[in-house]
Structures are given as C-alpha cells and as structure tokens.
Amino acid sequence: MAATKLVQYVVVNGEIAKSWPKGAIIAQCCHAVAAVSHLYASDPDTQEYFNDLDNMHKVVLEAPDAAKLVGLGEVLRQNDVKHKVWIEQPENLPTCIALKPYPKETVQKYMKKFKLLS
C-alpha cells in the first residue's frame, strides 16, 4: 500500500439528486466512474488504486445545479485535472463528474466548496 492515500471524487448535479430516483442517480455515477477509469486506465494513480480493490476510497459530493457542475468541469479542465463529465442523452443533461483517482491533497482544493451528497 502506498504512503499516499488515493481518492476518487464523484460530484452529482444536485438538481437531479432531488428529483430523480436513487437508482438513476447511482447509474449516472457508475457511468462516469466507468468512463473515467477506462479513459485513464494507464495512469499510474489509476493502476495503483485498482491494485487494492478492497480499499478503494470514493467521496460523493453534490453540486447545487448543472451550472455549478459544468463550472467545476471547466475549472478542472483549466487545471489539467483528469475527469469525465457525464452528459445523459438524449436529454443532453450534465449529471455528474468523476475524477480519476488522485492523492487527496492534489484535488481536495477543487472539492472543498461542495457538500457530501445526502
């Protein structure tokens, strides 16, 4: 086990969190996590994260609305933080963002303004 704890953040669009069934929200998160894991499968942090499957650490947060979620995606892009914005089709609705696994101290500053999904 590495000295640095890896974490994978998922941020959900709070508008859908309040109006969609829980199963549908979970499915959106699963889509985003699967996609970002595939996109960055060769990344050393991603590989290390999946080498210890029984000790994965995810944090699921809530953005207040789609605009804040999209804004987070832009900030992440500008700072070269690897992520995937999941856009549900055919609605073309941003539902969540999943980051590839990172050391917590590397990405926590981008996540501080979001609360845990409840």
Residue pairs with C-beta under 8 A, 6 or more apart in sequence:
1 52
1 55
2 48
4 103
5 57
5 103
5 104
6 45
6 48
6 49
6 57
6 101
6 102
6 103
6 104
7 57
7 58
7 59
7 101
7 102
7 103
7 104
7 107
8 33
8 49
8 56
8 57
8 58
8 59
8 98
8 99
8 100
8 101
8 102
9 58
9 59
9 60
9 61
9 97
9 98
9 99
9 102
9 107
9 111
10 29
10 32
10 33
10 58
10 59
10 60
10 61
10 96
10 97
10 98
10 99
11 60
11 61
11 62
11 63
11 69
11 72
11 96
11 97
11 111
11 114
12 25
12 28
12 29
12 60
12 61
12 62
12 63
12 69
12 95
12 96
12 117
13 63
13 65
13 66
13 69
13 93
13 94
13 95
13 96
14 62
14 63
14 64
14 65
14 68
15 64
15 65
15 66
16 24
16 25
16 28
16 93
16 95
17 25
17 62
17 117
25 95
28 86
28 88
28 95
28 96
29 60
29 96
29 98
31 86
32 84
32 85
32 86
32 95
32 96
32 97
32 98
33 58
33 98
35 84
35 86
35 98
36 82
36 83
36 84
36 98
36 99
36 100
37 46
37 50
37 100
39 82
39 84
39 100
40 46
40 82
40 100
41 47
43 82
43 100
43 101
45 100
45 101
45 102
45 103
46 100
46 101
48 101
49 56
49 101
50 56
59 111
59 116
60 116
60 117
61 111
61 114
61 115
61 116
61 117
62 114
62 115
62 116
62 117
62 118
63 69
63 72
63 97
63 114
66 93
66 94
69 85
69 94
69 96
69 97
70 85
70 94
72 97
72 110
72 114
73 83
73 85
73 94
73 97
75 110
76 83
76 97
76 99
76 110
77 83
79 110
81 99
81 102
81 107
81 110
82 99
82 100
83 97
83 98
83 99
83 100
84 97
84 98
85 94
85 96
85 97
86 94
86 95
86 96
86 97
86 98
87 93
87 94
87 95
88 94
88 95
99 107
